[in-house]
Amino acid sequence: MKLADIKTPALVLELGRLRRNTRRMSARARDAGVKLRPHMKTAKCAQVAQLAVEGSFGGVTVSTLAEAAYFIEQGYRDVTYAVAMVPAGSAHRR
């Protein structure tokens, strides 16, 4: 299959690069003494999340309730919904 044959929208990743980046990300968090909680907004994929949480405690961050439900269905038990909420009407108050 050629890249041009893939229907869009589609997420296309170079697996070797993804693995290198997620390992480096995990190592930096570990070296800094912090827990890594990768954001799954772009990938939205349990297989990518699995690589992203390798070597960490396993929590993920999402932007929608649908993403949260998906990752919970995939077995993730530590899911953070990272969306700022403001009271109705407060955007126009000063």
URRAQUI-V74908 format. One record per backbone hydrogen bond with DSSP energy under -1.0 kcal/mol. NH is the residue of the N-H (numbers start at 1). CO is the residue of the C=O. If there is no record, write none. Layout:
BEGIN
<<NH CO> <NH CO>>
END
This chain:
BEGIN
<<5 2> <6 3> <18 14> <19 15> <20 16> <21 17> <22 18> <23 19> <24 20> <25 21> <26 22> <27 23> <28 24> <29 25> <30 26> <31 27> <32 28> <34 29> <40 61> <44 40> <49 45> <50 46> <51 47> <52 48> <53 49> <56 53> <60 78> <61 38> <62 80> <68 64> <69 65> <70 66> <71 67> <72 68> <73 69> <74 70> <75 72> <76 71> <80 60> <82 62> <83 81> <90 87>>
END
